[in-house]
Amino acid sequence: MNKWIIALTVMLPTLIEIIDTSVVNVSLDHIRGSLSAGIDESTWTITSYLVSNAIIIPMTGWLSRLFGRKRYLIFSISLFTVSSLLCGLSWNLQSLVFFRILQGMGGGALQPISQSVLLETFPQKQHGMAMAIFGVGIMFGPIVGPLLGGWITDNWSWHWIFFINIPIGFVSILMVLFFIVDPPYMKKMKMKIDYWGLAFLAIGLGCLQIVLDKGQTEDWFSSGFITWMALISVSSLVLFIIIEFFAEHPIVNLKTFKNLSFTTGNLVMFFAFFNLFGSIVLLPIYLQTLMGYNATLAGMVLGPGGIATLIAMPIAGKLITKMNPKILLAFGLIVSAYSTHLMSQFNLLADFNTIIWPRIVLGVGMGFLFIPLTTMTMSSVRKEDMGNASGIYNLLRNLGGSFGVAFVTTMIARRAQFHQVRLVEHLTPFDSSYQTATANASHLLQSKGMSAAASQHGGLSAIYGQFLRQASMLSFNDVFYLLSIFLILTLPLVFLMKKSKGEARAEMH
């Protein structure tokens, strides 16, 4: 079977699934109004999808062996498609959240299966190109999701962000039926079901995703709900790890972590997506809250970075067969860290070009980072273990993004408070700069026709507004700087990774 047809077959539903992780974000206001829900309630439409997605991803290899990979892939696409239809037909928030859980369960398997199929279908010397195809979907989805969701919601209605999946899902099912064939080690096999492992994995990851998604809005561990969720998550995951080491047919084979390159690659990927998702979330918030950009303009800042990634990935896929992939990976890490360092230099007078350039640099860095990292991490894994390994890899990639988002939203709030305390020291009647600024603001408002008393209050309000903006700007600088430091600290891990035999041979030729 032609490898490019197989690549298209597995990547088409995967791309739609990844888009669906972020497509709802920009439609929340419309959904909330249509279904008469509060802001906090409506965010469960996002959390519920992420929770069920996170639970299914690491189980994918086990479920593929239990049911047969092709059969399970068709089931997953079918469940995703039917639940998309039901999401669009939802009559209240509770029904939408329930159908989003089903949608996440259907979509969770698509990323690991597509990655393992690509690595099995393409010869080892072309693994770089295979991962470039996979990477395009992984990177393109989170960028195009909000843009597509906003356009569909504004021009049609929020229901159509779900209905649009139906014809694509139907075509994907037909393509899998015709073009995908299970290798012997991925046929259906009889095995004892590890019920305890299944339960503890579902509870542990589900509670962890809720903690990460809801932590900041609930003020973390000052909330009894978040504290209990965290305790249940930690205890469940510890019990899961213990059980899996003794299980005859473990849901997640943790012995894969004995492979040093695989373990190291997962660590680097976790922090790479920690940086990527953290910066992608921070940038629109900075633009819309401090710089006065609307949603469309903020999207235009993110877009070119995505295009840069799409251009960089095939180049990296070609170069990986001609040079040491460690060099490419180190280059990608340094460029990505440099881009977030550039973002830490932003101020309240930054123009559009100043803001868009670091995002393009990040896009290039992530393109050169993702291909060699994924290739070196997965190429040393046996084909029989590929489903299990790709499930773990995709789980840690998603968790890296979730941890990154939770970290930046928390740190922005904390650092803004810190800078407010420091800056307010200068806002006293005894400070000459403060006296001058209040006098100038008051005179300016009086010249516009305000009374003396009103202009004095108005001047103080204007200065207070600027004070809050400056404190907020400094907090953004701090968090971007921390993201760049975290990424640079992962650089030594690159040297622990080993090139696969196929890559070493390709380099010799």
Secondary structure in CASP SS format (residue, H / E / C, confidence):
PFRMAT SS
TARGET T0000
AUTHOR 0000-0000-0000
METHOD secondary structure of the structure
MODEL  1
M C 1.00
N C 1.00
K H 1.00
W H 1.00
I H 1.00
I H 1.00
A H 1.00
L H 1.00
T H 1.00
V H 1.00
M H 1.00
L H 1.00
P H 1.00
T H 1.00
L H 1.00
I H 1.00
E H 1.00
I H 1.00
I H 1.00
D H 1.00
T H 1.00
S H 1.00
V C 1.00
V C 1.00
N H 1.00
V H 1.00
S H 1.00
L H 1.00
D H 1.00
H H 1.00
I H 1.00
R H 1.00
G H 1.00
S H 1.00
L C 1.00
S C 1.00
A C 1.00
G C 1.00
I H 1.00
D H 1.00
E H 1.00
S H 1.00
T C 1.00
W H 1.00
T H 1.00
I H 1.00
T H 1.00
S H 1.00
Y H 1.00
L H 1.00
V H 1.00
S H 1.00
N H 1.00
A H 1.00
I H 1.00
I H 1.00
I H 1.00
P H 1.00
M H 1.00
T H 1.00
G H 1.00
W H 1.00
L H 1.00
S H 1.00
R H 1.00
L H 1.00
F H 1.00
G C 1.00
R H 1.00
K H 1.00
R H 1.00
Y H 1.00
L H 1.00
I H 1.00
F H 1.00
S H 1.00
I H 1.00
S H 1.00
L H 1.00
F H 1.00
T H 1.00
V H 1.00
S H 1.00
S H 1.00
L H 1.00
L H 1.00
C H 1.00
G H 1.00
L C 1.00
S C 1.00
W C 1.00
N C 1.00
L H 1.00
Q H 1.00
S H 1.00
L H 1.00
V H 1.00
F H 1.00
F H 1.00
R H 1.00
I H 1.00
L H 1.00
Q H 1.00
G H 1.00
M H 1.00
G H 1.00
G H 1.00
G C 1.00
A C 1.00
L H 1.00
Q H 1.00
P H 1.00
I H 1.00
S H 1.00
Q H 1.00
S H 1.00
V H 1.00
L H 1.00
L H 1.00
E H 1.00
T H 1.00
F C 1.00
P C 1.00
Q H 1.00
K H 1.00
Q H 1.00
H H 1.00
G H 1.00
M H 1.00
A H 1.00
M H 1.00
A H 1.00
I H 1.00
F H 1.00
G H 1.00
V H 1.00
G H 1.00
I H 1.00
M H 1.00
F H 1.00
G H 1.00
P H 1.00
I H 1.00
V H 1.00
G H 1.00
P H 1.00
L H 1.00
L H 1.00
G H 1.00
G H 1.00
W H 1.00
I H 1.00
T H 1.00
D H 1.00
N H 1.00
W C 1.00
S C 1.00
W C 1.00
H C 1.00
W H 1.00
I H 1.00
F H 1.00
F H 1.00
I C 1.00
N H 1.00
I H 1.00
P H 1.00
I H 1.00
G H 1.00
F H 1.00
V H 1.00
S H 1.00
I H 1.00
L H 1.00
M H 1.00
V H 1.00
L H 1.00
F H 1.00
F H 1.00
I C 1.00
V C 1.00
D C 1.00
P C 1.00
P H 1.00
Y H 1.00
M H 1.00
K C 1.00
K C 1.00
M C 1.00
K C 1.00
M C 1.00
K C 1.00
I C 1.00
D C 1.00
Y H 1.00
W H 1.00
G H 1.00
L H 1.00
A H 1.00
F H 1.00
L H 1.00
A H 1.00
I H 1.00
G H 1.00
L H 1.00
G H 1.00
C H 1.00
L H 1.00
Q H 1.00
I H 1.00
V H 1.00
L H 1.00
D H 1.00
K H 1.00
G C 1.00
Q C 1.00
T C 1.00
E C 1.00
D C 1.00
W H 1.00
F H 1.00
S H 1.00
S C 1.00
G H 1.00
F H 1.00
I H 1.00
T H 1.00
W H 1.00
M H 1.00
A H 1.00
L H 1.00
I H 1.00
S H 1.00
V H 1.00
S H 1.00
S H 1.00
L H 1.00
V H 1.00
L H 1.00
F H 1.00
I H 1.00
I H 1.00
I H 1.00
E H 1.00
F H 1.00
F H 1.00
A C 1.00
E C 1.00
H C 1.00
P C 1.00
I C 1.00
V C 1.00
N C 1.00
L H 1.00
K H 1.00
T H 1.00
F H 1.00
K H 1.00
N C 1.00
L H 1.00
S H 1.00
F H 1.00
T H 1.00
T H 1.00
G H 1.00
N H 1.00
L H 1.00
V H 1.00
M H 1.00
F H 1.00
F H 1.00
A H 1.00
F H 1.00
F H 1.00
N H 1.00
L H 1.00
F H 1.00
G H 1.00
S H 1.00
I H 1.00
V H 1.00
L H 1.00
L H 1.00
P H 1.00
I H 1.00
Y H 1.00
L H 1.00
Q H 1.00
T H 1.00
L C 1.00
M C 1.00
G C 1.00
Y C 1.00
N C 1.00
A H 1.00
T H 1.00
L H 1.00
A H 1.00
G H 1.00
M H 1.00
V H 1.00
L H 1.00
G H 1.00
P H 1.00
G H 1.00
G H 1.00
I H 1.00
A H 1.00
T H 1.00
L H 1.00
I H 1.00
A H 1.00
M H 1.00
P H 1.00
I H 1.00
A H 1.00
G H 1.00
K H 1.00
L H 1.00
I C 1.00
T C 1.00
K C 1.00
M C 1.00
N C 1.00
P H 1.00
K H 1.00
I H 1.00
L H 1.00
L H 1.00
A H 1.00
F H 1.00
G H 1.00
L H 1.00
I H 1.00
V H 1.00
S H 1.00
A H 1.00
Y H 1.00
S H 1.00
T H 1.00
H H 1.00
L H 1.00
M H 1.00
S C 1.00
Q C 1.00
F C 1.00
N C 1.00
L C 1.00
L C 1.00
A C 1.00
D C 1.00
F H 1.00
N H 1.00
T H 1.00
I H 1.00
I H 1.00
W H 1.00
P H 1.00
R H 1.00
I H 1.00
V H 1.00
L H 1.00
G H 1.00
V H 1.00
G H 1.00
M H 1.00
G H 1.00
F H 1.00
L H 1.00
F H 1.00
I H 1.00
P H 1.00
L H 1.00
T H 1.00
T H 1.00
M H 1.00
T H 1.00
M H 1.00
S H 1.00
S C 1.00
V C 1.00
R C 1.00
K H 1.00
E H 1.00
D H 1.00
M H 1.00
G H 1.00
N H 1.00
A H 1.00
S H 1.00
G H 1.00
I H 1.00
Y H 1.00
N H 1.00
L H 1.00
L H 1.00
R H 1.00
N H 1.00
L H 1.00
G H 1.00
G H 1.00
S H 1.00
F H 1.00
G H 1.00
V H 1.00
A H 1.00
F H 1.00
V H 1.00
T H 1.00
T H 1.00
M H 1.00
I H 1.00
A H 1.00
R H 1.00
R H 1.00
A H 1.00
Q H 1.00
F H 1.00
H H 1.00
Q H 1.00
V H 1.00
R H 1.00
L H 1.00
V H 1.00
E H 1.00
H H 1.00
L C 1.00
T C 1.00
P C 1.00
F C 1.00
D C 1.00
S H 1.00
S H 1.00
Y H 1.00
Q H 1.00
T H 1.00
A H 1.00
T H 1.00
A H 1.00
N H 1.00
A H 1.00
S H 1.00
H H 1.00
L H 1.00
L H 1.00
Q H 1.00
S H 1.00
K C 1.00
G C 1.00
M C 1.00
S C 1.00
A H 1.00
A H 1.00
A H 1.00
S H 1.00
Q H 1.00
H H 1.00
G H 1.00
G H 1.00
L H 1.00
S H 1.00
A H 1.00
I H 1.00
Y H 1.00
G H 1.00
Q H 1.00
F H 1.00
L H 1.00
R H 1.00
Q H 1.00
A H 1.00
S H 1.00
M H 1.00
L H 1.00
S H 1.00
F H 1.00
N H 1.00
D H 1.00
V H 1.00
F H 1.00
Y H 1.00
L H 1.00
L H 1.00
S H 1.00
I H 1.00
F H 1.00
L H 1.00
I H 1.00
L H 1.00
T C 1.00
L H 1.00
P H 1.00
L H 1.00
V H 1.00
F H 1.00
L H 1.00
M C 1.00
K C 1.00
K C 1.00
S C 1.00
K H 1.00
G H 1.00
E H 1.00
A H 1.00
R H 1.00
A H 1.00
E H 1.00
M H 1.00
H C 1.00
END
